[in-house]
């Protein structure tokens, strides 16, 4: 056990102690925030926030547009200014004071049609403000009981047939948690798996592995490396969760759906257990790749093929939203490389039978045992043969069939 802990400690400090690790660790959220911020700024400055004029020839507007006391950052508000004649509105539009003006004709209530004058098409914000002003004043002339409640519409709730799952019809935000788990799994495979593959191939090339194997078994070495890289992955997750938590505390009032995220301990336990098991299996597969390949370039090319199965739930994302208990989502829930995101996503929207969850765990555990056993065979045959690239077919034939 001590040898495993020593290997895990070395593997962890070897990566976490480097400056490039922290640059990459902090660079991902900072880069994401910069991209999102630049995108939002471009979107904000692409909107024309100049006011729009209107001429009410139908004498319909008795209640003017409500002007908010304060417009929040990145919010778009188009002010509607009343004019008495078209000539002055046209003049202000031509000199840039207005972005355009709308004429409400005298017979508006028989045609419900208005004319907008400008040299460019009105954006959705403009048409929304105009329609809102017209709708508000039209409804002032009607006497409809409970008008505000009727405009909100009915609240449709969903209840599963077995009574185990319910939804208030506004559960779209539940996708955030499984999506975050899927992204974390993908990042762990890309980064931590890459660290593991790199260390294995490099130690094979510089023959450090020969010295290490003399003092411990191949399985001890592999388990220590996997535990160390798993620690690297959880370090990344903890740092990102800390940054995210700080951001949510600061902007909590601007993200109202946070209060609606009711996450059960069982759901989180299942999701993170799947995440850990799936990563251990991927780490074992990468150990096999590192043992079979003679150069890092060869290992990385094969590793890129390993990424594709982990992304399968993203490719069939629509199937999970429309029918989470359909054939494709269920099959992907049993496939070890995609089980983490698939089951987490299904459990967020529907009731998943207990036998399916148990089956997914059994398949993952059996896969982990099989990969560990096979990677041990690969260690014994391949890691010391630093000059030779082995084939997986040869590994099966010589080690599995021949014992």
Order of alpha helices (4+ residues) and beta strands (2+ residues): alpha-alpha-beta-beta-alpha-beta-alpha-beta-alpha-alpha-beta-beta-alpha-alpha-alpha-alpha-alpha-alpha-alpha-alpha-alpha-alpha-alpha
